[in-house]
């Protein structure tokens, strides 16, 4: 059974940083494309970042240069380092693994506010 567990969300002031973690069980993250998505209140879920099988990453334009996705094969975890956070980054952040099936975590809340 595949499980994705996100953590690391919280309340941060504008300009601050957070690091989100997505720890997987039942699936090997380094053998699959893993992405982060987010959903703000009243909005549709949107793509944030993805890392593919060979470690190549891509980002939404809105986070390019501020967010970095990475993975740790030993910990079977994918991270999202978020710097220079803005109020518009406030959302629930979800981890996604696209394998034969698509898997989602339960989400972690990120709130950027002074």
KETI-842238 format. One record per residue (C-alpha): residue in three letters; x, y, z. Coordinates in steps of 0.05 Angstrom, whole numbers, plus 5000, padded with zeros to 4 digits. Layout:
% KETI-842238
ALAXYZ;...
***
This chain:
% KETI-842238
UNK500050005000;UNK502850674979;UNK502851235030;UNK505451945023;UNK506152365086;UNK507453105081;UNK510253525138;UNK513754175151;UNK508154665139;UNK506455235185;UNK505855985194;UNK511456415169;UNK512357155156;UNK513257435086;UNK520457345064;UNK521356735108;UNK522956015091;UNK520055325102;UNK522154635081;UNK516654135066;UNK517853385067;UNK514252825032;UNK516052145060;UNK513751545020;UNK512450825038;UNK510550274990;UNK513850634932;UNK520950864916;UNK521151604902;UNK527651574863;UNK524451114812;UNK518551554799;UNK516852274782;UNK514852644845;UNK511553314847;UNK508853844893;UNK502154174881;UNK498354684922;UNK491154914931;UNK489255584959;UNK482255714986;UNK477155784930;UNK482255604877;UNK483954984837;UNK489954554854;UNK496054784816;UNK502854514798;UNK508854764838;UNK514854334823;UNK516853644799;UNK523153214800;UNK523652644749;UNK527051974749;UNK533852254729;UNK533452814779;UNK531553364732;UNK526853874762;UNK521954384735;UNK517954924769;UNK511855364761;UNK513656054738;UNK510856354802;UNK515955984846;UNK521955944799;UNK528256184834;UNK525056154903;UNK523255414912;UNK527754814904;UNK525554084899;UNK530253524919;UNK530152804941;UNK533752344989;UNK533851624965;UNK536051355033;UNK530351695069;UNK525551575010;UNK523452295018;UNK522452884972;UNK523453594998;UNK520954274977;UNK525354835002;UNK521355484999;UNK524956145006;UNK522656865000;UNK515556655015;UNK509857114996;UNK502757165021;UNK500356874955;UNK504256234970;UNK499056085024;UNK495855425008;UNK495354695026;UNK501354354994;UNK500653644968;UNK505753124947;UNK504352724884;UNK507452104855;UNK505951924784;UNK507251184775;UNK502650664743;UNK497550984788;UNK497551684816;UNK498251784891;UNK497052394934;UNK498852565006;UNK494052875055;UNK497053565049;UNK500554055095;UNK498254775107;UNK502955345092;UNK500756035115;UNK504856655097;UNK502557245138;UNK505257805181;
***
